Amino acid sequence: MISSAIIILAITAVGGLLLATKVLSGKQAPWFLSIIHALLGATGLILLSLAAIESDWPGRLSASLALLVVAALGGFYLASFHLRGNLSPKGIVFIHAGVAVAGFLSLLTMYFKI
């Protein structure tokens, strides 16, 4: 289950990179890409939540999950700008991405025992 979450979250990260590229160039990101990014991220979080319940790595997995939940909350905040037709603040985009990357890297180090 964790390996599926890693794959889904990696795909989510690629979509996030495309979204960030649009926003950082001063353009509104396409809605369909934002929705796909959100749905994939939610799927990854659900899989990680289920894995955390069944896992023998509760500490490290919970830390990764917590970081990714914080990133998701930042994503909701960014979506609120998108809904209002405003460009997302670049600083918040960087914070959202940084927290998501930290959570993903934490997950990878746990999974691969680095």
SETORZA-345183 format. One record per atom (N, C-alpha, C, O, CB): x, y, z. Coordinates in steps of 0.2 Angstrom, whole numbers, plus 5000, padded with zeros to 4 digits. Glycine has a CB too. Example, Ala and Ser with C-alpha at 12.3 -4.5 7.8 and 13.67 -1.06 7.14 Angstrom:
REM SETORZA-345183
506649725039/506249785039/506649845039/507149835042/505749785045/506449895035/506849955036/506450005039/506750065040/507049975029/
***
This chain:
REM SETORZA-345183
500449945000/500050005000/500450065000/500350114997/499550005006/501050065004/501450125004/501850134997/501850194995/502050115009/501950084994/502250094987/501750124982/501950164978/502550024984/501150104983/500650134978/500550204980/500550254976/499950104979/500650224986/500550294989/501150334986/501050394984/500550304996/501750304986/502350334984/502250354976/502450404974/502950294985/502050304972/501950314965/501450374964/501550414960/501750244962/500850364967/500350414966/500650484968/500450534965/499750394970/500950494974/501250554976/501750584972/501850644971/501450544983/502150534968/502650564964/502350594957/502550644955/503150504961/501750564955/501450584950/501050654952/501050704948/500850534947/500850654958/500550714960/501050774960/500950834959/500250704968/501650754962/502250804962/502350834955/502550894955/502850774965/502350794950/502450814944/501950864942/502050914939/502450754939/501350844943/500750894942/500850964946/500751014943/500050864944/501050954952/501251014956/501751054953/501751124953/501350994963/502251024950/502751064947/502551104941/502651164940/503351014945/502051074937/501751104931/501351164934/501351214931/501351054927/500951154939/500551204942/500951264944/500851324943/500051184948/501451244948/501951304951/502251344945/502351404945/502451274955/502451304940/502751344934/502251394931/502451444929/502951284929/501651374930/501151424928/501051484932/501151534930/500451384927/500951464939/500851524944/501451564944/501451624944/500751494951/502051534944/502651574945/502851614939/503251664939/503251534947/502551594933/502651634927/502051694926/502051724921/502651594921/501651694932/501151754932/500551734928/500051774927/501451814929/500351664927/499751644924/499351604928/499651574933/499951604917/498751604927/498251554931/498351484929/498451474923/497551574930/498451444933/498551364932/497851344929/497351364931/498751324938/497851294925/497251264922/496851224927/497151184931/497451214916/496251234928/495851204933/495851124933/495951094938/495051224932/495851094927/495851024926/496450994929/496450944933/495751004919/497051034928/497651004931/497651014939/497850974943/498251044928/497351064941/497251084949/496851024952/497051004957/496951154950/496251004949/495850954951/496150894951/496150854956/495150954947/496550874946/496850804946/497450804951/497550754955/497250794939/497750864952/498350864957/498050854964/498250814968/498650934957/497450884965/497150874972/496850804973/496950774978/496550924972/496550774968/496250714968/496850654969/496750614974/495850694962/497350664966/497950614967/498250624974/498450574977/498450634961/498350694976/498550704982/498150674988/498450644993/498650774984/497450684987/497050654992/497050574992/497050544997/496350674991/497150544986/497150474986/497850454989/497850404993/497150454978/498350484988/499050464992/498950474999/499150435003/499550514989/498650525001/498550535009/498050485012/498250455017/498250605010/497550465008/497150405010/497550345011/497450305016/496550395006/497950325006/498350265006/498850265012/498950215015/498650254999/499150325013/499650335018/499250325025/499550295030/499950395018/498650355026/498350345032/498150275033/498250255039/497650385032/497950235028/497750165029/498450125031/498450085035/497450135023/498950145028/499650115029/499850125036/500150085040/500150135024/499750195039/499950215045/499550175051/499850155056/499850285046/498950155049/498550115054/498850045055/498850015060/497850115052/499050015049/499249945049/500049935049/500249885050/499049915042/500449995050/501149995049/501449975056/501249995061/501350055047/502049945055/502549945061/503049995061/503549995065/502949875060/502950055057/503350115057/502950175058/502950225055/503750125050/502550175064/502150225065/502450295066/502150345064/501750205071/503050295069/503350365070/503550395064/503250455062/503950355074/503950365060/504150395053/503650405048/503550455045/504750355050/503150355048/502650365043/502150415045/501850455041/502250295043/502050425052/501550475054/501850545053/501450595052/501450465062/502550555054/502850615052/502750635045/502650695044/503550615054/502850585041/502750605034/502050615032/501950665028/502950535029/501550585035/500850595034/500750665037/500350705033/500450545037/500950685042/500850745045/501050805041/500750855040/501150755052/501650795038/501950845034/501450855027/501350905025/502650835032/501250795025/500850795019/500150825020/499850855015/500850725016/499950815026/499250845028/499350925028/498850955026/499050815034/499850945031/500051015031/500051045024/499751105023/500651035035/500451015020/500451035013/499751035009/499651075005/500950985009/499350985011/498650985008/498251045010/497951075007/498350915010/498351065017/497951125019/498251185016/497851225014/498151125027/498851185014/499151245010/498851245003/498751295000/499951235010/498751185000/498451174994/497751194994/497551234989/498451104992/497351184999/496651215000/496651285000/496251324997/496351185006/497151315003/497251385004/497351414997/497051464995/497751405009/497851384993/497951404986/497351404982/497251444977/498551364983/497051344983/496451334978/495951394980/495551414975/496051264980/495851424986/495451474987/495551534983/495151574981/495451494995/496251544982/496351604977/496151584970/495851634966/497151614977/496251524968/496051504961/495351514960/495051534955/496251434960/494951494965/494251494965/493951564964/493451584961/493851464971/494351614967/494151684967/494451714960/494351774959/494351724973/494751684956/495051704950/495751744951/495951784947/494551744947/496051744957/496651774959/497251734958/497151674959/496551804966/497751764956/498351724956/498651704963/498651754967/498951764952/498851644964/499051624970/499751664972/500151674968/499251544971/499851674979/500451714981/501051664980/501051604982/500351734988/501551694977/502151644975/502451624982/502751564982/502651684971/502451654987/502751634993/502451574996/502751524998/502751694998/501751574996/501351514998/501451454994/501451404996/500551534998/501551474987/501651414982/502351384984/502351314985/501751444975/502851424986/503451394988/503451354995/503751304996/504051444989/503051384999/502951345006/502551285005/502751235008/502551395011/502051285001/501651225000/502051174997/502051114999/501051244995/502451194992/502951144988/503451114993/503651054993/503251174982/503751164997/504251145001/504051095007/504451045008/504551205005/503451105009/503251055014/503050995011/503150935014/502551085018/502750995005/502550935002/503250895000/503250825001/502150944995/503750924998/504350884996/504650855002/504950805002/504850934993/504650895008/504850875014/504550805016/504850755019/504850925020/503850805016/503450755018/503550695013/503650635015/502750765017/503650705007/503850655002/504550625003/504550565003/503750674995/505050665004/505650635005/505750605012/506050555012/506150695006/505350625017/505250585023/504950515022/505250465025/504850625028/504450515018/504150455016/504650405013/504750345014/503550465012/505050435008/505550395004/506050365009/506250305008/505850434999/506350405013/506850385018/506650335022/506950285024/507150445022/505950335024/505650285028/505650215024/505850165027/505050305031/505350225018/505250165014/505850125012/505850065012/504850185008/506350165010/506950135008/507550135013/508050115012/507250185002/507350145019/507750145025/508450175025/508950155026/507850065027/508350235022/508950275021/509150315027/509650355028/508850335015/
***
